[in-house]
Amino acid sequence: MAAKTNFRGSFTALVTPFKNGSLDEAAFRSLVSWQIAEGTQGLVPVGTTGESPTVSHDEHKRVVEWCIDEARGRVPVIAGAGSNSTKEAIELAQHAEKAGANAVLVVTPYYNKPDTMARLFELKNIAGVKDATASMVRVSQQRATLGEDFNQLSGEDATVLGYMAHGGHGCISVTSNVAPRLCSEFHVAWQKGDLKTALKLHDKLMPLHTNLFIEANPSPVKYALSLLGKIDETLRLPMVPVSEPTRVAVRSAMVHAGLIN
């Protein structure tokens, strides 16, 4: 019997704040609280947006624990547990379970197809998918193969409107780091069947959806959060701060969304 989850709406793929080369616990906890206050419906710590490849296992576990502790059950936490090592992925998943996460996000097999997903969904702990392919076809194919109980979350902000129209349930979003309220309002409008408002919000967010990916994620989103005074613009190598043209583009998108003047 496959696991069932009812994750819906805007789930933020959280950045991991650093300061002086170390994790910035205060900034991270503040970011989590702000996200929840702004209406974010779920949190995803230490995925790739959280720079999981550059944090140690101990740091990874601490970030998950901080997120769960700060969320205090107000919203679900899907803890990142991806690794190209099966042993490491199991260790991270087991830790997340013990820490109280509602689910874990792990890497699916390469070149997965609907029939592969159907076989995975037979496993008791598989509940759904984060799909960052930007393919609308897959949503319909997977729903036809796996049924309505298979929880489908987009991992690609720019195509989320189409993804939801094809039967998706929500989005693990990078943009919602910067615009949590607008992303939440988009999903609430969609859930209410208010397509006009959903489209208006999507148009408002679209420059952010694209400009936050001009350079490698999460460099642009960390710059954007620094403009909002939420975190320092600090990354770990090989990630580096964004170039000046990207800064201009990100600022322009934030102005378009009404986040800054």
N, C-alpha and C positions, 0 to 999 in steps of 0.2 A: 504494500500500500504506500503510495507516494505521499510525501509530506504536503501539507496545504498551508499556504500563507495568503493573507489578504492585503498585501502591500499596495497602496494606492497613492497617487499624487507625486509631490516633489520631494525627492530624497537627495540631500546634498552630499556629493563626493568631496568630503572635507579636505582642505589643505592641511598640512602639518607646519605650524609656525616654529621657526628656529630663532634663537638669539645667542650671539657670541658662540656659535658652533654647536649649541645644545638645544634640546627641545625647550620650547617656551610654554610651560604648563599653564601659566596664568592667561596668556593670549589664547591658547587653545580652549580652555574652559569658558572664557568670555565669548569666543566665537560660537561655541555650542549653545550657550544660553541665548545669544542674540538670534541665532538661527531659529530656535524654538519660539522665541518671542515674536519673530517675524512671520510665523506660520508654517515653517518647514515641517513636512509630515514624516520625515525619517532622516536618519544620519548614516553615512557610510565612511568610517574612519579608515585610514591607511590602505586605501586602494592606490592605484598608480597616481591619481591626483594628489594623494597624500605622500608622494615620494617614497613609497614603500621599498623600492630597490636600494635606497641610500640610508635607511634606518636599520639599526641593529635589531636582532630579535627581541632583546630586552626593551629597547625603545618602542618597537612595534606593540608589544604587549602592554606597555604603560599607556600608550595613546588609546588603545582599545579600552583599558580600564578607566581612564579619565573620562572618555566619552560616555560610557555606560553610567558612571557615577554622576556625571553632570546632568545627563538626560533624566535620571531619576524616574524612568518608566513613562515619561511624558510623551515620547515618540519612540518608535522602534529603532533599534541599532542593528545594521547589517555590517558586521566587522569584516574588513578585508583580511583574507587568509590565503591569498594567491601566492604561488611559488612554482618555479619550474622543477622543484624537488618535491616529490610526493611525500617524503618523510617530513619535510619542513611544513608543507601545507597541512598535514594531519596535526602536527604539533600546534600550529597557530589556530587551527579550527577547534581543537580540544580546549585550548586556553580560552578562546572566545566563548565557548559554551559554558565553561566553569565561571567565567567572569560575568555571565548573564546576558550575552548578546542574543538577540531574537533570531538571527540567522548569520551565515557567513557568506562572503563572496569569494569564490574560487575560480581558477582558470579552467575553462572548458577545453576539451580536446581540440587540437587544431583541425580546421576544415570541417567543423561539425555541421551536420545537415539535419533536417527535420527527423529523419529516421534514427539518426544517432541520438537526438534529443529525446525521442520517444523511449529508447532503451534506457537512457539515463533517468528519465522520469519514473521508471518502474522502481528505482531505488528509493528506500523509505525516507532518505534525508534530502532528496532533490525536490525543490518546490517550484523553481522557475528559472528565468534567465535574465541577465543584463545583456542586451543586444546593442552593440555599438557599431554595427555594420552600415547603418543608414539605409538598409533595405526595407522597404515597405512590404515587399512580397513575403518575406520570412514571417512576419507577424501573422498574416492570414494562413500561411502554410502550417505554422506551428500550432495555431489554434485549431485548425482542421484535423491535424494529426494527434494533438495532445489534449484537446478539449478546453473548456472555459476555466478549469481549475488550475491550469498551468499559468503561473504568475509571470507576465511578460513586462519587463521594465526596459525602457529605452536607455541607452548610454550615450546618446548623440543629441545634443540640445537643438541643433538647427532643424532637425526633421521630426521633432517631438509631436507637432500638430498632426502630421500625416501618420505617425506611428499610433497615436491615440485613435485616429479615425479608422485605422485598420484593426482596432481591437486591443491595443496596448492598455496597460493599467497605470502607468506612471513613468517617471524618468529619474535615473540616478544622474544628477545634473552637476556640471561644473559651474555653469552660470549662476546657479542658486547660491554659491559661495558669496557672490557679490550682490545679487538681487533676490534674496530669499522671499521677500514679500510678493514681488511681482510674479515669480515662478509659482509660488503657492496659489496666488489669485488666479493664474492661468488654469491650473489644475482644478481648482474649485469651480471656476466658470464652466470648464469642460464637463465636470461631474454633474453639474446642474443642467446641462444641455444648453447653456447660454453660449452658442457658437460665435455670435457677434462679438461678445466681450473677449472670448478666448482668442479670436483672430486679432482683435485690437491689441491685446497684451503680447501676443506672439510677434506682431509687427514692431511693437515697442522694444522687445527684447532681441530681435533678430540681429542687429549690429553687434550686440554683445556675444550672441551665440557664435558668430563668425570671427569677430576680432580677438576673442579670447584664445583663439587657436592659430593666430598668424605665426606665432613661434611655439616651441614645444611647451605643452602643458606640464606643470602649472606655473611657469614663469609669468605669463600675462595676467593670470588671475591673482597671483601674489602681488603683482604691481598694483592691480585694481584695488585689492584689499588694503594696501598701504595708503592709497589715496583716501580711503574711507577712515583711516586711522585705526584699523582693526588689528593689523600685524605689521611686523617689519618685513621689508622686501628682501628676505634672506633665503637663499637656496643652498643646496649641497651639490658639489660637483658630481657629475658633469653638467648639471643644470646651472645656468647663468642668468643674470638679469636681462630683461629684454632691451632691444635697441631703441633709439629715439623715435624712429618712424612707427614702431609698434606702440610706444607710449602715447604718441599722438592719436593713433587709431583707437586705442583702448579708452583714452579720455573722451574722445568724440562719441564713442558708443555709450559711455556712462552718462554723458550729457543728454544724448538721445533718449535714454531710459529714465531720465529725471533723477539720477542718483547724485550728480554733482552739478554745479553751475558752470 
